[in-house]
Amino acid sequence: MAGYDVPGAAVGVWIPGEGSWTSATGIADVEAGAPVDSDMAWPLRSVTKSYTVTLLLQLVDEGEASLDDTIGQYVDGVTAGDEITLRQLAEMSSGNADYTDDDFIAAFIEDPETVFTLDELNGFMLGKPAQFAPGSEKVYTNANTNLLGAVIEKVTGQDFADVLDERILAPLGQTGTRYIVDAATWREPHAVGYAPDEGTLAPQPENQSIFGPAGSMVSTLDDALVWGQTLGTGVLLEPATQKERQEGAPLDAGPPYDIYALGIGETDGWWGHNGEGLGFTAAVFHHPESGATVAAFMNASNLADRAHPADQMFRAVARILAAEADR
């Protein structure tokens, strides 16, 4: 953390039969001098994707959708929409261009506090040329998951946030976890995110709405540990679906996973997801063999050398646990 001047961090480890350990260190808000608190809410960023794809897979289990359905059956205007399957969206092999193009950036710069709807986010990528033929490569984009968010809304007839609450957050008792798009609804206390700007770390806009179902959730350390275990064990899905979910391959471009499958990544036997953007990094992973779960949050992103402090912290903890297991 110190090597990248990350202001603050929260890390938790849970091991069945041995208990849990949490640590909150550093500064949550540099200007106010507020310290990190273990109960703070942190942006999950792309860890949100693992929730979104879990919702989709629940609908698949119920026969309400199929991974072999095309996105064109649910959303009009997607390039190659009659070829791209929901599976390809979930595993990042669709070929879709991302929505963060010049038009989106211009709209965001004009008013950094604009609350973007899911339809608006998806609208920025509709009709854009594909990056590659569906299924021929695996390139990670937020647009893929946001389109799945639209599928979930279309199938259920509900807003994404309501589906998330009913199917995952309430059943798991995740009272500290929410899907938010307006900074005004982000409960206190929470950390401020920072990113490099002309040689210093500068506070970043608190506009969660720019990520949608790909990254607009916030959570606490305790809730993240519960989610890591839930995600890694697949208890919200049929066993066959969880097995299928974990069938993947390396990404051609994207975060540092050994393989990426259906809204979940694998690293050295650990299954979960990481996230980064607008001043925050996050990592939530579960190790099925040992039953251990690790969650890490840090309030700095977009650092030199493509550093991902939360993911690096998770990996460091994983190495320590592996060494202890070998003793």
C-alpha positions as CSV (number, residue, x, y, z in Angstrom):
1,M,0.0,0.0,0.0
2,A,2.7,2.4,1.0
3,G,4.6,1.8,-2.3
4,Y,1.8,3.5,-4.2
5,D,0.8,6.1,-1.6
6,V,-2.6,4.6,-1.2
7,P,-4.3,6.6,1.6
8,G,-6.4,3.9,3.2
9,A,-7.4,0.2,3.2
10,A,-9.7,-2.3,4.8
11,V,-8.9,-6.0,4.6
12,G,-10.7,-9.1,6.0
13,V,-10.0,-12.8,6.1
14,W,-12.4,-15.6,7.1
15,I,-11.4,-19.2,7.7
16,P,-13.9,-21.8,8.7
17,G,-13.1,-23.3,12.1
18,E,-10.5,-20.7,12.8
19,G,-12.4,-17.4,12.8
20,S,-12.0,-14.1,11.1
21,W,-9.5,-11.2,11.0
22,T,-10.1,-7.6,9.8
23,S,-7.9,-4.6,9.5
24,A,-8.7,-1.0,8.8
25,T,-5.7,1.3,8.3
26,G,-4.8,4.7,6.9
27,I,-6.9,7.6,5.9
28,A,-10.4,7.5,4.4
29,D,-10.7,11.2,3.6
30,V,-7.4,13.1,3.3
31,E,-8.9,16.6,3.4
32,A,-10.9,15.8,6.6
33,G,-8.2,13.6,8.1
34,A,-10.8,10.9,8.8
35,P,-9.4,7.5,9.4
36,V,-10.6,4.3,7.8
37,D,-13.2,2.5,9.8
38,S,-13.9,-1.3,9.4
39,D,-17.6,-0.5,9.1
40,M,-17.3,1.9,6.2
41,A,-19.0,1.4,2.9
42,W,-16.7,0.9,-0.1
43,P,-17.4,0.8,-3.8
44,L,-17.3,-2.7,-5.2
45,R,-16.7,-1.5,-8.7
46,S,-16.5,-4.5,-11.0
47,V,-17.1,-7.0,-8.1
48,T,-20.7,-5.8,-9.0
49,K,-20.4,-7.9,-12.1
50,S,-20.4,-11.1,-10.0
51,Y,-23.8,-10.1,-8.5
52,T,-25.3,-9.2,-11.9
53,V,-24.3,-12.5,-13.5
54,T,-25.5,-14.4,-10.5
55,L,-28.9,-12.8,-11.0
56,L,-28.8,-13.9,-14.7
57,L,-27.9,-17.4,-13.7
58,Q,-30.8,-17.6,-11.2
59,L,-33.1,-16.7,-14.1
60,V,-31.5,-19.4,-16.2
61,D,-32.0,-21.9,-13.4
62,E,-35.7,-20.9,-13.3
63,G,-36.1,-21.3,-17.1
64,E,-36.8,-17.6,-17.6
65,A,-33.8,-17.2,-19.8
66,S,-31.1,-19.2,-21.5
67,L,-27.4,-18.6,-21.8
68,D,-27.8,-19.4,-25.5
69,D,-30.4,-16.6,-26.0
70,T,-29.0,-13.7,-28.1
71,I,-28.9,-10.2,-26.7
72,G,-31.0,-9.2,-29.7
73,Q,-34.0,-11.0,-28.2
74,Y,-33.9,-8.5,-25.3
75,V,-32.2,-5.3,-26.5
76,D,-32.6,-3.7,-29.9
77,G,-29.7,-2.0,-31.7
78,V,-26.7,-4.0,-30.5
79,T,-24.2,-4.7,-33.3
80,A,-24.4,-8.4,-34.2
81,G,-27.1,-8.7,-31.6
82,D,-28.6,-11.7,-33.4
83,E,-25.3,-13.5,-32.9
84,I,-24.1,-12.5,-29.5
85,T,-25.3,-14.8,-26.7
86,L,-25.9,-14.0,-23.1
87,R,-23.1,-16.5,-22.3
88,Q,-20.7,-14.5,-24.4
89,L,-21.7,-11.3,-22.6
90,A,-21.1,-12.9,-19.2
91,E,-17.7,-14.4,-20.2
92,M,-16.5,-11.3,-22.1
93,S,-16.3,-12.8,-25.5
94,S,-19.1,-10.8,-27.3
95,G,-16.9,-8.4,-29.2
96,N,-19.0,-5.4,-28.1
97,A,-17.3,-2.0,-28.0
98,D,-17.5,-0.4,-24.6
99,Y,-19.7,2.6,-23.9
100,T,-17.0,4.8,-22.6
101,D,-16.4,6.5,-26.0
102,D,-15.9,10.2,-26.9
103,D,-19.7,10.8,-26.6
104,F,-19.9,9.4,-23.1
105,I,-16.7,11.2,-21.9
106,A,-18.0,14.5,-23.3
107,A,-21.3,14.0,-21.4
108,F,-19.5,13.1,-18.2
109,I,-17.1,16.0,-18.4
110,E,-19.9,18.5,-19.1
111,D,-21.6,17.5,-15.8
112,P,-19.7,15.0,-13.6
113,E,-22.7,14.8,-11.4
114,T,-25.1,13.6,-14.1
115,V,-27.0,10.5,-13.0
116,F,-26.9,8.2,-16.0
117,T,-29.7,5.6,-16.3
118,L,-29.0,2.1,-17.5
119,D,-30.7,2.8,-20.8
120,E,-28.5,5.8,-21.3
121,L,-25.3,3.9,-20.6
122,N,-26.3,1.2,-23.0
123,G,-27.3,3.8,-25.6
124,F,-23.7,5.0,-25.8
125,M,-22.7,1.6,-27.3
126,L,-25.6,0.8,-29.5
127,G,-24.7,0.6,-33.2
128,K,-21.0,1.0,-32.5
129,P,-18.7,-1.3,-34.6
130,A,-17.7,-4.5,-33.0
131,Q,-14.2,-5.1,-31.7
132,F,-14.1,-8.7,-33.0
133,A,-16.4,-11.5,-34.1
134,P,-18.5,-12.9,-31.2
135,G,-16.6,-15.8,-29.5
136,S,-13.3,-15.2,-31.2
137,E,-11.6,-13.4,-28.4
138,K,-12.2,-12.4,-24.7
139,V,-11.9,-8.7,-24.1
140,Y,-13.3,-7.3,-20.8
141,T,-15.8,-4.4,-21.0
142,N,-18.4,-2.9,-18.8
143,A,-20.9,-2.8,-21.7
144,N,-21.2,-6.5,-21.7
145,T,-22.5,-6.6,-18.1
146,N,-24.7,-3.6,-18.5
147,L,-26.5,-5.3,-21.3
148,L,-27.1,-8.2,-19.0
149,G,-28.6,-5.8,-16.5
150,A,-31.0,-4.8,-19.2
151,V,-31.9,-8.5,-19.8
152,I,-32.6,-8.9,-16.1
153,E,-34.9,-5.9,-16.1
154,K,-36.7,-7.2,-19.3
155,V,-37.2,-10.7,-17.9
156,T,-38.3,-9.7,-14.5
157,G,-40.2,-6.5,-15.3
158,Q,-38.4,-4.8,-12.4
159,D,-35.7,-2.3,-11.9
160,F,-32.3,-3.9,-11.5
161,A,-31.9,-2.6,-7.9
162,D,-35.2,-4.2,-6.8
163,V,-34.2,-7.5,-8.4
164,L,-30.9,-7.4,-6.6
165,D,-32.5,-6.6,-3.3
166,E,-35.1,-9.3,-3.5
167,R,-32.9,-12.1,-4.9
168,I,-29.6,-11.6,-3.2
169,L,-29.2,-8.8,-0.7
170,A,-32.2,-9.5,1.5
171,P,-31.8,-13.3,1.5
172,L,-28.2,-12.9,2.5
173,G,-28.9,-10.2,5.1
174,Q,-26.5,-7.8,3.3
175,T,-27.7,-4.6,5.0
176,G,-24.5,-2.8,4.2
177,T,-24.6,-3.5,0.5
178,R,-26.5,-1.5,-2.1
179,Y,-26.8,-0.7,-5.8
180,I,-26.6,3.1,-6.0
181,V,-26.4,5.6,-8.8
182,D,-26.7,8.9,-6.9
183,A,-23.9,10.0,-4.6
184,A,-26.5,11.6,-2.3
185,T,-27.8,8.1,-1.4
186,W,-24.4,6.7,-0.5
187,R,-24.7,6.2,3.3
188,E,-22.1,7.6,5.6
189,P,-19.4,6.9,6.6
190,H,-17.5,6.2,3.4
191,A,-14.0,6.7,2.0
192,V,-13.1,9.3,-0.6
193,G,-11.5,7.8,-3.8
194,Y,-8.2,9.1,-5.2
195,A,-6.3,8.8,-8.5
196,P,-3.1,10.4,-9.8
197,D,-3.3,13.9,-11.2
198,E,-0.2,15.9,-12.1
199,G,2.0,14.1,-9.6
200,T,-0.4,13.9,-6.7
201,L,-3.4,11.8,-5.7
202,A,-6.6,13.9,-6.3
203,P,-10.1,13.1,-5.1
204,Q,-12.4,11.6,-7.7
205,P,-16.0,12.3,-8.5
206,E,-18.5,10.2,-6.5
207,N,-20.7,9.4,-9.5
208,Q,-21.6,5.8,-9.2
209,S,-24.1,6.0,-12.0
210,I,-21.4,5.8,-14.7
211,F,-20.9,2.1,-14.1
212,G,-24.4,0.6,-13.9
213,P,-24.8,-3.1,-13.2
214,A,-21.2,-3.5,-14.2
215,G,-19.9,-1.6,-11.2
216,S,-22.4,0.6,-9.2
217,M,-22.6,-1.3,-5.9
218,V,-21.1,-0.4,-2.6
219,S,-20.5,-2.8,0.3
220,T,-18.9,-3.3,3.7
221,L,-16.1,-5.6,4.7
222,D,-18.4,-7.9,6.6
223,D,-20.9,-8.1,3.7
224,A,-18.1,-8.6,1.2
225,L,-16.7,-11.6,3.1
226,V,-20.3,-13.1,3.1
227,W,-20.5,-12.5,-0.7
228,G,-17.1,-14.0,-1.4
229,Q,-18.2,-17.2,0.3
230,T,-21.6,-17.2,-1.5
231,L,-20.0,-16.6,-4.9
232,G,-17.3,-19.1,-4.5
233,T,-19.6,-21.9,-3.2
234,G,-22.5,-21.2,-5.6
235,V,-25.1,-21.7,-2.9
236,L,-27.6,-19.4,-4.8
237,L,-27.4,-21.5,-7.9
238,E,-28.0,-25.1,-8.9
239,P,-24.8,-27.2,-8.6
240,A,-24.7,-27.8,-12.3
241,T,-25.0,-24.1,-13.0
242,Q,-22.2,-23.3,-10.6
243,K,-20.0,-25.8,-12.3
244,E,-20.8,-24.4,-15.7
245,R,-20.2,-20.9,-14.4
246,Q,-16.6,-21.8,-13.6
247,E,-15.8,-23.0,-17.1
248,G,-13.6,-20.3,-18.6
249,A,-10.4,-19.3,-20.4
250,P,-7.8,-16.5,-20.0
251,L,-8.8,-13.0,-21.0
252,D,-7.1,-11.5,-24.1
253,A,-7.4,-8.1,-22.4
254,G,-8.6,-7.2,-18.9
255,P,-7.9,-7.7,-15.2
256,P,-5.3,-10.2,-13.9
257,Y,-7.1,-13.5,-13.7
258,D,-5.8,-16.9,-14.6
259,I,-9.1,-17.6,-16.3
260,Y,-12.3,-15.6,-16.6
261,A,-15.7,-17.5,-16.7
262,L,-19.3,-16.3,-16.2
263,G,-19.0,-13.2,-14.2
264,I,-16.3,-14.8,-12.0
265,G,-12.5,-15.1,-12.2
266,E,-10.0,-17.6,-10.9
267,T,-6.5,-17.0,-9.6
268,D,-4.4,-19.8,-8.1
269,G,-7.5,-21.7,-7.0
270,W,-9.3,-18.7,-5.6
271,W,-12.6,-17.7,-7.2
272,G,-14.1,-14.2,-7.1
273,H,-13.8,-10.8,-8.7
274,N,-11.9,-7.6,-8.4
275,G,-12.8,-4.1,-9.4
276,E,-11.2,-0.7,-10.1
277,G,-12.1,2.8,-11.1
278,L,-12.7,6.4,-10.0
279,G,-10.4,6.2,-7.0
280,F,-11.1,2.8,-5.6
281,T,-9.9,-0.8,-6.0
282,A,-11.6,-3.9,-4.6
283,A,-11.1,-7.7,-4.5
284,V,-13.3,-10.4,-3.1
285,F,-12.3,-14.0,-3.4
286,H,-13.0,-17.5,-2.0
287,H,-10.8,-20.6,-1.9
288,P,-13.1,-23.6,-2.2
289,E,-10.4,-26.1,-1.1
290,S,-9.7,-24.4,2.2
291,G,-12.9,-22.6,2.6
292,A,-11.1,-19.3,3.2
293,T,-12.5,-16.0,2.0
294,V,-10.6,-12.7,1.5
295,A,-11.9,-9.2,0.9
296,A,-9.8,-6.0,0.3
297,F,-10.7,-2.4,-0.4
298,M,-8.4,0.5,-1.1
299,N,-9.1,4.2,-2.0
300,A,-6.7,4.7,-4.9
301,S,-6.9,3.6,-8.5
302,N,-5.4,4.1,-12.0
303,L,-1.9,3.9,-10.5
304,A,1.4,3.5,-12.3
305,D,2.4,0.2,-13.8
306,R,-1.3,-0.8,-13.9
307,A,-1.1,-1.5,-10.2
308,H,-4.2,-2.9,-8.5
309,P,-3.6,-2.5,-4.8
310,A,-6.6,-4.4,-3.5
311,D,-5.9,-7.3,-5.9
312,Q,-2.3,-7.3,-4.9
313,M,-3.3,-7.3,-1.2
314,F,-5.6,-10.3,-1.8
315,R,-2.7,-12.2,-3.5
316,A,-0.4,-11.4,-0.7
317,V,-2.8,-12.7,1.9
318,A,-3.5,-15.8,-0.3
319,R,0.3,-16.5,-0.4
320,I,0.5,-16.3,3.4
321,L,-2.5,-18.7,3.8
322,A,-0.9,-21.1,1.4
323,A,2.4,-21.0,3.2
324,E,0.6,-21.6,6.6
325,A,-1.3,-24.6,5.1
326,D,2.0,-26.1,3.9
327,R,3.6,-26.1,7.3
